[in-house]
């Protein structure tokens, strides 16, 4: 099997043995990482990672509010998935949904004080878990590489260039 397709060829660009190994290791690592972080949040805070991400996005927005379409885009989820999650968060009193004053079809999700308190209570355990399963196992150089790799994957998968959403201070860290 060819690892590169000739111009106009319909032959798939099969993965080399090294590429296949890298792909499988990445996929397995991502699945374990996600399961570990999601499991910690479910166990300690009673919410999945997807709900935590919505609370974080709202907490960082001006007025702790975003249009539902903006929230879906920011959390890389479908509008229907975000709508369902926001409905569950509304049931807990953590989010309040209102109609958009400038667009009758739009809605705005706003983080409530109770939601901010729940997020604040969940954050320490979440951050510790992220450190334990990801950050503490990498050197400063590996963190810089991971940031660049993540940007490249995000750009390729989303079809848009990385937007610099996470300004890096890693470049200011002296190499060890």
Backbone torsions as a table, in degrees:
resi	resn	phi	psi	omega
1	UNK	NA	133.1	-177.9
2	UNK	-75.8	141.4	177.5
3	UNK	-90.5	-7.3	175.0
4	UNK	-142.0	139.8	-177.8
5	UNK	-90.4	138.4	175.7
6	UNK	-72.9	156.0	179.9
7	UNK	-54.8	128.1	178.4
8	UNK	81.1	-5.4	-179.0
9	UNK	-77.3	147.4	175.7
10	UNK	-97.5	2.9	178.6
11	UNK	-65.0	126.5	177.4
12	UNK	-60.6	150.6	174.1
13	UNK	-87.1	84.8	-177.1
14	UNK	-63.3	152.3	177.9
15	UNK	-76.7	138.9	172.4
16	UNK	-71.1	171.1	178.5
17	UNK	-60.1	-42.6	178.2
18	UNK	-65.0	-42.8	179.2
19	UNK	-63.9	-42.3	179.0
20	UNK	-62.0	-43.8	178.3
21	UNK	-62.3	-45.2	179.3
22	UNK	-61.8	-46.0	179.9
23	UNK	-59.7	-48.0	-178.3
24	UNK	-65.8	-40.5	177.7
25	UNK	-64.3	-42.9	178.5
26	UNK	-61.4	-48.5	-177.9
27	UNK	-61.9	-44.0	179.2
28	UNK	-65.0	-43.7	178.6
29	UNK	-61.6	-44.7	-179.5
30	UNK	-62.0	-43.5	-179.3
31	UNK	-63.3	-43.5	178.2
32	UNK	-66.2	-41.5	178.6
33	UNK	-61.3	-50.6	179.6
34	UNK	-59.5	-48.1	-178.6
35	UNK	-60.7	-38.8	-179.4
36	UNK	-67.0	-47.7	-178.4
37	UNK	-69.6	-44.2	178.6
38	UNK	-62.9	-42.8	180.0
39	UNK	-62.3	-41.0	178.5
40	UNK	-62.3	-44.4	-179.6
41	UNK	-66.1	-41.0	179.4
42	UNK	-64.5	-43.1	-177.8
43	UNK	-68.4	-48.1	-171.7
44	UNK	-90.5	-28.9	-175.8
45	UNK	-119.4	-9.5	178.9
46	UNK	74.0	20.1	178.7
47	UNK	-135.8	149.2	175.4
48	UNK	-77.4	163.6	178.9
49	UNK	-56.2	-37.1	180.0
50	UNK	-61.1	-39.4	178.2
51	UNK	-70.7	-40.8	177.1
52	UNK	-58.1	-44.1	-179.8
53	UNK	-61.2	-39.7	177.1
54	UNK	-63.0	-45.3	178.6
55	UNK	-61.0	-41.3	178.5
56	UNK	-62.5	-49.1	-179.0
57	UNK	-58.5	-42.5	178.5
58	UNK	-67.5	-38.9	-178.6
59	UNK	-64.2	-27.8	-177.7
60	UNK	-90.5	-10.1	-177.2
61	UNK	-83.3	151.2	175.3
62	UNK	-57.0	130.5	-178.3
63	UNK	67.8	11.9	-177.7
64	UNK	54.4	36.9	-176.8
65	UNK	-140.6	144.6	175.6
66	UNK	-142.9	149.6	168.9
67	UNK	-62.3	148.5	-178.7
68	UNK	-58.7	-37.5	178.7
69	UNK	-66.2	-37.6	177.0
70	UNK	-67.1	-40.0	179.6
71	UNK	-64.5	-40.9	177.8
72	UNK	-63.1	-45.2	-179.8
73	UNK	-65.0	-43.5	-177.9
74	UNK	-64.8	-33.4	-178.3
75	UNK	-97.9	8.1	178.0
76	UNK	53.4	43.8	179.4
77	UNK	-127.1	162.6	175.8
78	UNK	-72.0	157.7	178.3
79	UNK	-61.4	-39.0	-179.0
80	UNK	-68.3	-37.5	179.0
81	UNK	-66.5	-42.3	178.5
82	UNK	-67.0	-40.1	178.7
83	UNK	-60.0	-43.2	177.6
84	UNK	-63.3	-45.1	-179.2
85	UNK	-63.7	-43.7	179.8
86	UNK	-63.2	-37.7	177.0
87	UNK	-60.5	-41.9	178.2
88	UNK	-66.0	-39.6	179.5
89	UNK	-69.8	-31.4	174.8
90	UNK	-64.6	-40.2	179.2
91	UNK	-58.7	-31.4	179.0
92	UNK	-84.9	-8.0	-178.0
93	UNK	80.3	17.7	-176.4
94	UNK	-92.7	-21.7	180.0
95	UNK	-136.5	145.5	175.6
96	UNK	-122.9	132.3	-179.3
97	UNK	-108.5	133.8	177.6
98	UNK	-131.8	161.1	175.5
99	UNK	-72.4	145.4	178.4
100	UNK	-73.6	128.2	-177.4
101	UNK	-69.5	-20.4	-177.3
102	UNK	-103.1	-5.8	-177.2
103	UNK	-149.1	109.5	-175.2
104	UNK	-60.7	-24.5	-179.5
105	UNK	-84.9	-19.8	-174.9
106	UNK	-88.3	157.4	174.8
107	UNK	-131.7	154.8	179.3
108	UNK	-118.4	133.1	174.4
109	UNK	-102.2	131.0	179.6
110	UNK	-127.2	133.2	178.1
111	UNK	-72.2	130.0	177.8
112	UNK	-86.3	169.6	175.5
113	UNK	-61.2	-38.0	178.0
114	UNK	-65.3	-38.0	177.4
115	UNK	-66.6	-40.4	177.7
116	UNK	-64.7	-38.9	177.8
117	UNK	-64.9	-41.2	178.4
118	UNK	-64.2	-42.3	177.6
119	UNK	-62.7	-45.3	179.5
120	UNK	-61.6	-35.8	178.8
121	UNK	-72.4	-35.1	-178.1
122	UNK	-79.3	-26.9	-171.0
123	UNK	-59.4	-46.6	-177.4
124	UNK	-57.9	-45.5	179.0
125	UNK	-66.2	-38.6	178.5
126	UNK	-63.3	-47.4	-179.2
127	UNK	-62.3	-41.4	179.0
128	UNK	-62.5	-40.1	179.3
129	UNK	-66.4	-42.2	177.6
130	UNK	-61.5	-42.7	177.1
131	UNK	-61.6	-46.3	-175.2
132	UNK	-63.8	-44.8	-172.7
133	UNK	-94.0	-10.2	-179.0
134	UNK	-133.2	-67.7	-167.4
135	UNK	-65.1	-43.5	-176.8
136	UNK	-69.0	-16.7	-179.6
137	UNK	-90.1	-0.9	-177.5
138	UNK	-116.8	146.1	173.9
139	UNK	-77.8	169.7	177.0
140	UNK	-58.5	-40.6	179.0
141	UNK	-65.3	-41.8	178.3
142	UNK	-64.7	-36.0	176.1
143	UNK	-63.4	-42.4	176.3
144	UNK	-60.9	-44.2	179.3
145	UNK	-63.8	-43.6	179.8
146	UNK	-61.7	-39.9	177.7
147	UNK	-60.8	-45.3	179.2
148	UNK	-66.9	-41.9	178.1
149	UNK	-63.7	-43.4	179.5
150	UNK	-62.2	-42.3	177.0
151	UNK	-59.7	-44.1	-179.3
152	UNK	-64.8	-43.0	179.2
153	UNK	-65.1	-45.1	179.6
154	UNK	-60.2	-43.5	179.3
155	UNK	-63.7	-43.2	-179.1
156	UNK	-69.0	-42.0	-176.0
157	UNK	-74.9	-35.9	-177.1
158	UNK	-91.5	-16.2	-178.4
159	UNK	79.1	8.1	177.9
160	UNK	-128.5	146.4	179.1
161	UNK	-65.5	153.8	176.3
162	UNK	-57.3	137.6	-173.8
163	UNK	-98.5	10.0	-179.3
164	UNK	66.9	26.6	-177.0
165	UNK	-56.8	-33.9	-178.6
166	UNK	-111.9	92.6	178.9
167	UNK	-60.5	131.8	-174.6
168	UNK	-92.6	132.3	170.7
169	UNK	-106.1	3.3	-177.6
170	UNK	-64.5	-31.6	-179.1
171	UNK	-67.4	-19.8	-179.9
172	UNK	-86.9	-7.1	-178.1
173	UNK	-80.9	126.3	177.9
174	UNK	-61.6	140.1	177.9
175	UNK	-67.9	140.4	-180.0
176	UNK	-104.2	NA	NA
